[in-house]
């Protein structure tokens, strides 16, 4: 039963995130007069369709995401020979409006994802009436037979520095910074520890926790809750959105430098995490909801041609060189980047499956 609820929660989360992303494109495109042939909820065979003023609104069989079909998209999906496109004037095509307007259309989906994350974070804080302050990097409980116990850590030890074999290091202000660091550096670590008035170093190697689906060093820190007035939830939403975005960019930077590739996760991993978050309560589920929305928004902003950020990059290049890049070249570049994204998707899914076993 928990698994079924998890699947439903996963489908709802992913669908809402993608539909709102596409809704952003749709609303801004319509504002600039771009002809939108169809706005679809879901993918695959059409189950229901209603004709709007000029747009077909569809519900499709596969309940994952959705799309908006705009006239003049240069992604290889359209041809001037298409019957519906022949009568659409150039000024009503996406590639026929001013470049700054095209950028606005592309960026609108990203903005919707970020806005959704902020609203959810704000809503969670408002519903709770309190915020949980970040746990300090201070040992509260050392688990039995853990690497932390073997390394000699004790209650109230303050971790002031963590250094990996490759020379990377952090001086953590929160326990979360340590947890994030060891996901990417899980060979032997050197910890600088302050105990009372004595500072010493110890080494340990993080162990993989299958239940947590991540690396751990075997001790727990403690976080405290603080009550807040309702109006502070607005600021808390901003803070959580900013902190989550910062963490995502840090993770992307490490992946670009070839670190933490084994931590990439695809739909299988997200489904698994979603199922667990539902069991922990709605607050946890909606916090994950916000994080995934922000991830998708930021990922779409990357300068990869198959993504919104890549389309914006092409528009900027055209502006700089003063002429339009060949439609065929753009289509080929988008197709090539799409293939690379599919390979990355398969690799992330492979990681998910390996972690399950």
Order of alpha helices (4+ residues) and beta strands (2+ residues): alpha-beta-beta-alpha-alpha-beta-beta-alpha-beta-beta-alpha-beta-beta-beta-beta-beta-beta-alpha-alpha-alpha-alpha-alpha
